[in-house]
Amino acid sequence: MKNLLIFLEIIAATVNCFGQTKNYGRAETAVMAGFKKFIEVENQGDSLAVRKMVWNSRDLLFIATGKADANGYVGFGTENVMRHFELLYQLHIHIDPDWDQVRVAFLSKDVARLFVPAGLSFPNRPTPNAFYLVTEWVRRRNEWMLASNVAFPVPH
């Protein structure tokens, strides 16, 4: 638990530090539009649309911690991550970000990190589980692509 809190403090400090040092107004708008579209197609369970939005790379990363199993899930590479997304979509997940709390930090002109508290619910468990979502996006040929998706539960 202590390590998770330290990790959260580092993420928050990074977001604050990098988010205030450069002004990437149009890029921030584009990243946010991509993120909102990504959440929309995830909630629809549209794996074909998601595949078009993720970075086609062996370095694509998806990490989920929680109650799914003792170790959570860690996946690298487009094919592994897409298989995991497809499993989630079969469960009809619903992600509800707190849009007022989204923080965007630019690590460079072509790399952005988003941090947002969100709720995750399933049809058989309509009360959402609170978690933090940290995504990183890379710009490839003027398109922002999801490069990493790290979700972890909010400590109680």
C-alpha atoms as one frame of an Amber mdcrd trajectory, in Angstrom:
protein
   0.000   0.000   0.000   2.842   2.378   0.868   4.472   1.739  -2.529   1.191
   2.509  -4.294   0.881   5.824  -2.463   4.466   6.728  -3.333   3.760   5.844
  -6.970   0.662   8.076  -6.951   2.665  10.967  -5.486   5.295  10.594  -8.212
   2.616  10.549 -10.942   0.905  13.617  -9.467   4.204  15.499  -9.178   5.120
  14.600 -12.757   1.745  15.773 -14.040   2.045  19.052 -12.146   5.647  19.649
 -13.164   5.430  18.801 -16.855   1.882  20.029 -17.285   2.835  23.583 -16.321
   6.185  23.975 -18.066   5.049  24.000 -21.696   1.979  25.255 -23.441   0.755
  22.715 -25.988  -2.770  24.080 -26.380  -3.743  22.504 -29.703  -1.941  19.262
 -28.914  -3.739  19.039 -25.565  -7.075  19.472 -27.328  -6.146  16.712 -29.797
  -4.993  14.325 -27.045  -8.160  14.942 -25.027 -10.321  14.366 -28.107  -8.497
  11.079 -28.743  -8.878  10.021 -25.113 -12.596  10.821 -25.075 -13.103   8.890
 -28.310 -11.090   5.994 -26.871 -13.325   5.829 -23.771 -16.414   6.035 -25.990
 -15.380   3.110 -28.185 -14.225   1.112 -25.153 -17.638   1.539 -23.566 -19.184
   0.345 -26.835 -16.859  -2.687 -26.826 -15.630  -1.797 -30.313 -12.285  -3.585
 -30.542 -11.807  -2.666 -34.222 -12.055   1.049 -33.407  -9.778   0.601 -30.387
  -7.181  -1.197 -32.520  -7.036   1.842 -34.821  -6.336   4.054 -31.797  -3.561
   2.043 -30.161   0.096   2.265 -31.005   1.047  -0.661 -33.222   4.161  -1.629
 -31.300   5.610  -4.426 -29.234   6.054  -1.713 -26.589   2.339  -0.978 -26.202
   1.644  -1.528 -22.494  -1.511  -2.365 -20.550  -1.432  -2.834 -16.781  -4.481
  -3.459 -14.626  -4.327  -4.156 -10.947  -7.271  -5.160  -8.886  -9.354  -8.139
  -7.930  -9.277 -10.048 -11.217  -6.533 -12.239  -9.818  -3.680 -11.970  -7.352
  -1.292 -10.505  -9.913  -3.579  -8.310 -11.986  -2.734  -8.137 -15.672   0.370
  -6.894 -17.468   0.484  -7.080 -21.246   3.015  -5.872 -23.791   2.558  -5.600
 -27.529  -0.429  -4.788 -29.659  -1.684  -8.355 -30.097  -1.501  -9.257 -26.378
  -3.109  -6.003 -25.296  -5.891  -6.287 -27.873  -6.691  -9.821 -26.682  -7.085
  -8.439 -23.161  -9.260  -5.553 -24.375 -11.480  -8.039 -26.215 -11.902 -10.091
 -23.029 -12.936  -6.950 -21.173 -15.410  -6.018 -23.897 -17.066  -9.433 -23.610
 -17.765  -8.493 -19.979 -19.428  -5.247 -21.148 -17.290  -2.917 -19.063 -18.242
   0.701 -18.586 -15.605   3.308 -17.780 -16.779   6.611 -16.352 -13.908   9.121
 -16.110 -14.235  12.174 -13.888 -13.747  14.558 -16.820 -13.303  17.555 -14.503
 -10.238  15.898 -12.947  -8.338  14.966 -16.130  -4.749  16.195 -16.066  -2.625
  16.307 -19.200   1.166  16.498 -19.032   3.430  16.694 -22.047   6.650  14.765
 -21.628   7.706  16.008 -25.072   5.938  17.461 -28.101   5.072  13.899 -29.193
   4.360  12.217 -25.839   1.517  13.090 -23.462   0.411  11.561 -20.170  -3.166
  11.718 -18.915  -4.227  11.066 -15.351  -7.884  10.731 -14.380  -9.911   9.204
 -11.570 -12.607   6.947 -13.012 -15.216   4.390 -12.165 -15.350   0.915 -13.691
 -18.591  -1.014 -13.685 -19.993  -4.207 -15.158 -23.645  -5.103 -15.843 -23.686
  -7.624 -12.988 -21.940  -5.139 -10.665 -23.429  -1.718 -11.406 -21.716   0.039
  -8.483 -18.468   1.267 -10.016 -15.082   0.432  -8.592 -13.003   3.581  -8.237
  -9.605   3.545  -9.902  -6.964   5.831 -11.302  -6.243   5.664 -14.994  -2.897
   6.808 -16.331  -2.509   6.697 -20.092   0.355   7.761 -22.278  -0.126   8.817
 -25.867   2.408   9.114 -28.679   2.008  11.179 -31.805   2.585   9.215 -35.002
   2.026  10.926 -38.350  -0.073  13.655 -36.670  -2.301  11.125 -34.910  -2.264
  10.532 -31.177  -2.088   6.809 -30.382  -2.501   5.093 -27.011   0.940   3.825
 -25.932   0.182   2.724 -22.379  -2.843   2.220 -20.182  -2.236   1.726 -16.464
  -5.241   1.291 -14.189  -5.069   0.726 -10.460  -7.662   0.832  -7.705  -8.074
   3.866  -5.505  -6.729   2.975  -2.049  -9.427   3.001   0.619
